[in-house]
């Protein structure tokens, strides 16, 4: 066998060295150009407890549809907020102070200009003692086309030019 660096005939057993990540078989005089790879370096074994060694893999759980379980804000949320606020004889400013939100935000919610975020919705529900969310039923999730489920066309309103 020939040395992979200098090309001379190797007498005896060639030495393995690592040079720049490559393992080469070289003669004794070329060993100085790399790190010797012949040395035994024990690798620690991972010890697996017996009770976990031959356990069957867990059965995959059916994926939950998080959107089905999410409450949906009712369409008349603005009217509900306004009627409850007026029923308690509060102005938007007074309600805003109680729930630590701006009065302009409350006015926009009452006019349906914005949909309240969850944090604001929870504050309004708690302060006014109203319910602004409703769970979506399974019949609302099915589309009219063969029961394939919802499609983008069921959700989006498409504007034609």
LOKOLBA-958025 format. One record per residue: residue in three letters; x, y, z of N, C-alpha, C in turn. Coordinates in steps of 0.02 Angstrom, whole numbers, plus 50000, padded with zeros to 5 digits. Example, Ala and Ser with C-alpha at 12.3 -4.5 7.8 and 13.67 -1.06 7.14 Angstrom:
residues 2
ALA506604971650390506154977550390506604983550390/SER506424988850354506844994750357506455000250394/
//
This chain:
residues 161
UNK500414994250000500005000050000500445006250000/UNK500195011649968500575017849964500305022950013/UNK500755027350037500565032850081500145037850040/UNK499585040050068499135044450032499375051650030/UNK499935053150065500205059950062500825060150017/UNK501335056050034501965056449996502015051249940/UNK501615045949942501605041049889502105035449897/UNK502505035349950502985030049960502635023649982/UNK502965018049971502695011549990502715011050066/UNK502145009350097502105008750170502315001750189/UNK502825001250233503024994750257502664993550323/UNK502344987850329501974986450390501254989150385/UNK500984990750441500294993050444500295000650435/UNK499865003350389499825010650381499485013750442/UNK499635020050455499335023750510498765028050484/UNK498235028750522497675032950503497755039750537/UNK497715045050497497745051850525497165055850496/UNK496965060950532496435065450510496745072150494/UNK496665074250431496925080750408496335084550378/UNK496175090250409495615094350386494965090450378/UNK494825086050426494205082250425494215076050382/UNK494755074750345494805068750302495255063750336/UNK495055057350334495455052050363495885048950308/UNK496545049050318497025046450269497435040950300/UNK497675036250256498135031050279498825033050254/UNK499285034150302499945036950285500505032750315/UNK501115034350294501705031050321501895034350388/UNK502395031450422502605033950487502905040950483/UNK503205042750427503515049450422502995054850408/UNK502415053250382501895058250366501375058950422/UNK501455055050475500985055350531500985062350561/UNK501535065950559501605072550592501145077850560/UNK500875076650500500465081550465499735081650488/UNK499545076850529498845076550552498785073750622/UNK498185072750643498065069750709497935062350700/UNK498235058350743498175051150738497455049150753/UNK497175045050710496485042650718496465035450741/UNK497035032250752497065025350774496885024550847/UNK496945029850885496825029250957496105027450972/UNK496035023051020495365020951041495075026151087/UNK494495028651069494155033451113493455030651128/UNK493355028551191492705025451207492145030651203/UNK491595028451174491005032751169490515030351221/UNK490285034851264489805032651316489155030451284/UNK488895024951310488265022251284487695025251324/UNK487145025951290486545028451323486205022551357/UNK486075023351421485755017951458485005019351459/UNK484625014551435483895015151432483605010751486/UNK483175013451529482875009251580482475003651548/UNK482454997851581482134991951554481394993051539/UNK481044996651584480324997351574480165001651513/UNK480635005651490480515009951433480845007251369/UNK481215001851375481604999551318481164996651263/UNK480644993051280480244989651228479514991751230/UNK479384997851246478705000351249478445001651178/UNK477844999851167477535001151101477425008651093/UNK477485011051032477385018251022476655020151037/UNK476555026151065475875028051082475445028851019/UNK474805027351027474345028150971474245035550958/UNK474255037650896474155044750882473445046750900/UNK473395052350936472735054850954472445058650895/UNK471795058350886471505062150832471605069650845/UNK471785073250793471915080350801471265084050815/UNK471305088650861470735092750877470695098450827/UNK470105100350811470005106150770469895112050817/UNK470435115950829470395121350878469865126550859/UNK469765127450794469295132550772468575130650790/UNK468415124250791467745122150810467605123750882/UNK468115123350923468025124350994468105131651015/UNK468275136050969468355143050986467675146450987/UNK467565150651037466935154351037466955159750983/UNK466385161050954466345166050901465935171950928/UNK466155178050913465795183950937465125184550900/UNK464615186250938463945186550909463895192550861/UNK463495192050809463455197450759463205204050787/UNK462775203950838462495210150864462855212550927/UNK463525211450930463905213150990463865220551007/UNK463855224950957463835232150970463185234251004/UNK462635231550979461975233151008461935230651080/UNK462205224651092462195221851160462585226151208/UNK463185228351187463605232551230463255239251244/UNK462975242251192462655248851200462045248351246/UNK461625243251235461025242551277461205241051349/UNK461705236951360461915235351429462215241451463/UNK462615245251426462925251351454462375256351472/UNK461905257551426461365262251440460905259751496/UNK460815253251501460415250351554460715251551623/UNK461375252251625461715253651689461815261151699/UNK461525265251654461585272651657462315274851657/UNK462725271951612463425273751605463545277051538/UNK463995281951537464205284851474464795280751449/UNK464975281451385465565277751361466205279551401/UNK466245285851423466825287851463466845284351530/UNK466265283851563466235280551628466395273051622/UNK466115269951570466265262851559467005261851543/UNK467285266451504467995266051487468435266451549/UNK468255270651596468635271251658468585264751698/UNK467995261851700467895255651739468305249851711/UNK468335249351645468695243651616469405245451593/UNK469605251751606470275254251590470405253951515/UNK469925256351477469985256951404469735263951384/UNK469915266151324469705272751300468965272651281/UNK468645278351291467935279051273467835278451198/UNK468335280851159468275280351086468265273051064/UNK468615268751099468605261651083467905258751095/UNK467595260751149466925258251165466435260751112/UNK466495266951092466045269651040466125265950974/UNK466735264450955466865260750893466585253650897/UNK466625250550955466345243850963465585244150956/UNK465275249250988464555249850984464305251250913/UNK464715254650872464525256150803464745250650755/UNK465015245150780465245239550739465815241550693/UNK466195246650711466775248650670467365243950682/UNK467405241350742467935236450758467635230850799/UNK467955225150796467765219350837468235219450897/UNK467955218950958468385219351017468865213351021/UNK469475214851041469955209451054469715205451114/UNK470005199551122469775195151176469845198451245/UNK470395202051257470485205151322469945210351336/UNK469785214451285469265219651293468575216351299/UNK468455211151258467815207651260467695204651330/UNK468205201851360468125198851426467965204251478/UNK468305210051473468165215551519467445217951511/UNK467225218651449466535220951437466035215951464/UNK466145209451451465685204351475465645204351552/UNK466205205251584466225205151657465885211251686/UNK466045217151659465775223451686465035224251672/UNK464825222551611464125223751591463675217651605/UNK463985212151625463615205951639463225203651577/UNK463585203351521463285201051458463715195551428/UNK463455192151378463845186951343463905189151270/UNK464515190151247464635192451179464875186951132/UNK464945180851157465185175351115464675169751113/UNK464745165551063464315159851055464735154351023/UNK464615148151041464975142551011464675141050943/UNK465105139450895464885137850828464655130650827/UNK464055129350801463785122550798464065118750738/UNK464015112050741464265107950686463895109150621/UNK463255110850625462885112050563463145118250526/UNK463425122950563463695128950531464375127450498/UNK464705122050519465365120450492465325116550427/UNK464765113650413464705109650352464525114150294/UNK464835112950237464655116750178464095113250142/UNK463785116650096463215113750061463425109050005/UNK464065108049993464295104149936464535097249958/UNK464075092849972464255085849985464575084750053/UNK464555089450100464835088350166465585087850167/UNK465925091250121466655090950121466965095150176/UNK466585099050210466855103650260466885110650231/UNK467175115150268467215122050245467725122850190/UNK467585127350145468065129350095468185136750101/UNK468665139350067468805146450069468215150450042/UNK467865147649993467285150949965466705151550014/UNK466675147050064466155147450115466285153150163/UNK466915155050171467105160050220467185166950189/UNK467525167250133467695173750103467125176450061/UNK467055182850061466585185950014466995188649956/UNK466855186349897467255187949839466945193849803/UNK467375198949791467145204949755467295204049681/UNK466805205349639466895204849567467035211849540/UNK467495212249491467675218649462467175220849411/
//
